[in-house]
Amino acid sequence: RQGSEEEKKAIEKFYDFYKVFSGDVIRKTIKGVYAENAYFRDGFREVQGVENLEKYFLSSTETFHECTFDIQDVASHEGNYYYRWVMNLVLKRNKNEKLQAVGMSHVRYDKHGKIIFHQDYWDTGVIFEKIPVLGPIITWIRNRI
């Protein structure tokens, strides 16, 4: 319910979970943030269920040295929440380069304040362009468009 204490707590949990995206945070708090049957989709993968989501998130942490989300704001409309954020990322293969991606998360909560739906929108090319063989091809395509 908009403006309720439950809503404020759910939004705060989202902010806290993504502030520093790390294996420790994921293992300790994911089941308090995401519902058992949660659906998640981003530019890399689509997963169903909190167990699969935890595995996906933990596997993604293996590729980076550091990942933080600066959540700019949140808007809501009829049970849908839209978080606008900037991801700051340092990949393990290049610790001297800080990558940034601007994105938005569309989230819905269940009656217990846990996320049941989460769809991310962002330019995954920020990551793909850093892959040795694929990167130059993506950069070339972007420059041609």
C-alpha positions, 0 to 999 in steps of 0.5 A: 500500500502506497505510503505505508510502513511496509512500503517504506521497509520494502524500498529500504531493503532494495536500497540496502541490498544493492548499495554494495552488491557482494557475495556476503550481502547476497548470501545473508539477505536475498531471502529477506528481499526476494520471494520464494518464487521471484522472477528476475530478468536482465540483459544476461539472464532470466531466472525464476525462484530465489534459489536460482536467483541467488546462484545467478547473483553469486556467479556474477560476483565472480567476474567483478572486483567491486560493484555498487549501485547508486540509486537515484530515486524511486517512483511508483504507480499502481503496485509497480516500482521503478528504481533509477540507478547508476551501477559502478563496476570494476571488473577483475580483469581490469581493476584500473578501470571503473565502468558505469552504467545507467539503468532502471529496475521495474519491481513488484512486491508481494503482500509480505514486502518481498520482490516477486518481479524484477526486470532490469533495463540497462546497456549491457554493452558496457560489459560486453565491450570489455570482452576480448574478442566480442568487445571490438565487434560491439564497439564497431557495430555501435559506431556504425549505427 
